[in-house]
């Protein structure tokens, strides 16, 4: 990703482990030197920075010392739609699910892999740069305002995270057809991650819940076992 002339990008890193802060700082200094990186060690500092400095992206270690990491995501979502990439020392699906449930846009585990972190950051920033090109998309009863990350089910308004927005948009644009895990992974991260299908399943379950669709017996988004997902062609 290259920054456009005059474009300023500020990334906030909330990370209590000094060695990880140094590693992240080195990654950005080497590969994305035009980005302003702000680092803090506590959740309290992070919340203040998100509210007062309005950064473009938040990288959050769940193990902040003073606030539960999941509650911090939940609190941020009360006043900000900032993209959030969670970094977690735990390698379990429960943490992934909870992070997404509370509003995270992406989730990676430690030890930090420089190329993976860069790919996730670049993917989110590409989406940010293309926001003004997004338009309303309609599929039956669903109307997606992609630029504001909102979907309307009839007259009911539902807010989406950026990742949920990408997934639902792609499903709506291909309503009636199966969208594969690999295709969705390319849209979200720019590559077919080895953990894509499990992670995407969590996002799709979250989207279903927001749309009022039953995950066990869906009427809108169907699972095509081993392949991906299909949004039915809904009629108004």
C-alpha positions in Angstrom: 0.0 0.0 0.0 1.3 3.4 -0.9 -0.1 6.6 0.6 -1.6 9.2 -1.7 0.0 12.6 -1.8 -1.2 14.7 1.1 -2.7 11.6 2.8 -2.0 11.3 6.5 -2.6 8.0 8.3 -2.4 7.6 12.1 -2.3 4.1 13.7 -2.8 3.6 17.4 -1.1 0.6 19.0 -2.3 -0.4 22.5 0.4 -2.9 23.6 1.7 -3.5 27.1 4.7 -5.7 26.1 7.7 -3.5 25.3 9.4 -6.0 23.0 6.2 -6.3 21.0 5.9 -2.5 20.7 9.5 -2.4 19.4 8.7 -5.2 16.9 5.6 -3.5 15.6 7.4 -0.1 15.4 10.2 -1.7 13.4 7.7 -3.4 11.0 6.1 -0.1 10.2 9.3 1.9 10.1 10.7 -0.6 7.5 7.6 -1.2 5.3 5.2 1.7 5.9 7.4 4.7 6.9 4.8 7.2 5.9 2.4 6.2 8.6 2.3 7.9 12.0 2.4 5.3 14.7 1.2 6.1 18.3 1.9 3.6 21.0 0.4 3.4 24.5 0.6 0.7 27.2 -2.8 0.8 28.9 -6.4 0.5 28.0 -7.2 3.8 29.6 -4.7 5.6 27.5 -6.0 3.8 24.5 -9.6 4.9 25.1 -8.5 8.5 25.5 -6.4 8.4 22.4 -9.3 6.9 20.3 -11.7 9.6 21.5 -9.4 12.6 21.4 -7.0 11.9 18.5 -9.4 9.9 16.2 -6.8 7.6 14.7 -7.4 5.7 11.4 -6.8 2.3 12.8 -6.4 0.6 16.2 -4.1 -2.4 16.9 -5.1 -3.7 20.3 -3.5 -6.4 22.5 -6.3 -8.0 24.5 -4.0 -8.4 27.5 -4.0 -4.7 28.4 -3.3 -4.5 32.2 -6.1 -2.2 33.4 -9.2 -2.9 31.3 -10.6 -6.2 30.0 -9.7 -6.2 26.3 -13.2 -7.3 25.2 -14.9 -4.6 27.2 -12.5 -2.1 25.7 -13.7 -3.1 22.2 -17.3 -2.9 23.4 -16.7 0.6 24.9 -15.0 1.9 21.7 -17.9 0.7 19.6 -20.3 3.0 21.6 -18.7 6.1 20.1 -16.4 5.1 17.2 -16.3 3.0 14.1 -12.5 2.9 14.0 -11.2 -0.4 12.4 -9.8 -2.6 15.2 -7.2 -5.4 14.7 -7.0 -7.5 17.8 -3.7 -9.2 18.8 -4.1 -12.1 21.2 -1.7 -14.4 23.0 -4.4 -17.1 23.3 -4.9 -19.4 20.4 -8.5 -20.4 20.8 -11.8 -19.9 18.9 -13.5 -18.4 22.0 -11.3 -15.3 21.9 -11.8 -15.0 18.2 -15.6 -15.2 18.6 -15.7 -12.8 21.5 -13.5 -10.2 19.7 -15.8 -10.3 16.7 -19.0 -10.2 18.8 -17.8 -7.1 20.5 -16.9 -5.4 17.2 -13.4 -6.2 16.2 -12.6 -6.1 12.4 -9.8 -8.6 12.4 -7.9 -11.0 14.7 -4.4 -12.3 14.8 -2.4 -14.3 17.3 1.0 -13.9 18.9 3.9 -14.3 18.1 3.4 -11.4 15.8 4.2 -12.4 12.2 5.3 -9.2 10.4 4.0 -10.1 6.9 0.6 -11.1 8.3 0.2 -7.9 10.3 1.2 -5.8 7.3 -1.2 -7.6 5.1 -4.1 -7.1 7.5 -3.3 -3.4 8.0 -2.9 -2.8 4.2 -6.2 -4.5 3.6 -8.1 -2.3 6.0 -6.4 0.9 4.7 -7.3 -0.1 1.1 -10.9 -0.3 2.2 -10.6 3.1 3.9 -9.2 4.7 0.7 -12.1 3.2 -1.4 -14.9 4.3 0.9 -16.1 7.2 -1.2 -16.6 4.8 -4.2 -19.1 2.7 -2.2 -22.8 3.0 -3.1 -26.1 1.7 -2.0 -26.6 -2.0 -2.8 -30.0 -3.6 -2.8 -30.9 -7.3 -2.7 -34.5 -7.9 -2.0 -35.4 -6.7 1.5 -31.8 -5.8 2.2 -30.4 -2.4 1.4 -26.7 -1.8 2.2 -25.2 1.6 2.7 -21.6 0.4 2.2 -20.0 3.8 3.0 -21.6 4.0 6.4 -21.4 0.3 7.2 -25.2 0.0 7.7 -27.7 -2.4 6.3 -31.5 -2.0 6.3 -33.7 -5.0 6.6 -36.9 -3.4 5.4 -37.1 -0.3 7.6 -34.9 -1.8 10.4 -31.4 -0.3 10.5 -28.4 -2.5 11.5 -24.8 -1.3 12.0 -22.0 -3.4 10.6 -18.2 -3.5 11.3 -16.0 -2.9 8.2 -15.4 -6.7 7.8 -19.0 -7.6 8.1 -19.8 -4.8 5.6 -17.4 -6.4 3.1 -18.8 -9.9 3.5 -22.4 -8.9 3.3 -21.7 -6.6 0.3 -20.1 -9.4 -1.6 -22.9 -11.8 -0.8 -25.5 -9.3 -1.9 -23.6 -8.6 -5.1 -23.7 -12.3 -5.8 -27.2 -13.1 -4.5 -28.3 -16.5 -5.5 -24.7 -17.8 -6.2 -22.3 -19.5 -3.9 -19.4 -17.3 -2.7 -16.4 -19.4 -1.7 -14.3 -19.1 1.5 -11.3 -18.2 -0.7 -13.2 -15.5 -2.6 -14.3 -13.9 0.7 -10.8 -14.2 2.1 -9.5 -12.3 -0.9 -12.0 -9.6 -0.4 -11.3 -9.2 3.3 -7.5 -9.8 3.6 -6.2 -9.8 0.0 -5.2 -13.5 0.3 -6.6 -16.9 1.1 -5.6 -17.3 4.7 -5.2 -20.8 6.0 -7.6 -20.0 8.8 -10.1 -18.2 6.6 -13.0 -20.6 6.7 -13.2 -20.7 10.5 -12.8 -17.0 10.9 -15.3 -16.2 8.2 -17.8 -18.5 9.8 -17.7 -16.4 12.9 -18.3 -13.2 10.9 -21.2 -14.8 9.0 -22.9 -16.0 12.2 -22.6 -12.4 13.5 -24.1 -11.0 10.4 -27.0 -13.5 10.6 -27.6 -12.5 14.2 -27.7 -8.8 13.2 -30.1 -9.5 10.3 -32.4 -11.6 12.5 -31.5 -14.7 10.6 -31.4 -18.0 12.5 -27.9 -19.5 12.2 -29.3 -23.1 12.8 -32.1 -22.7 10.3 -31.2 -19.7 8.1 -33.6 -18.1 5.6 -31.2 -15.5 4.2 -27.6 -16.7 4.3 -27.1 -20.4 3.6 -24.0 -22.4 4.3 -22.7 -24.4 1.3 -20.8 -27.1 3.2 -17.1 -27.1 2.3 -17.5 -24.3 -0.2 -18.8 -21.0 1.3 -22.1 -19.1 1.6 -25.0 -18.1 -0.5 -27.4 -15.2 0.0 -30.8 -16.1 -1.3 -32.5 -13.9 -3.8 -35.0 -12.2 -1.5 -38.0 -10.6 -3.0 -39.4 -7.2 -1.6 
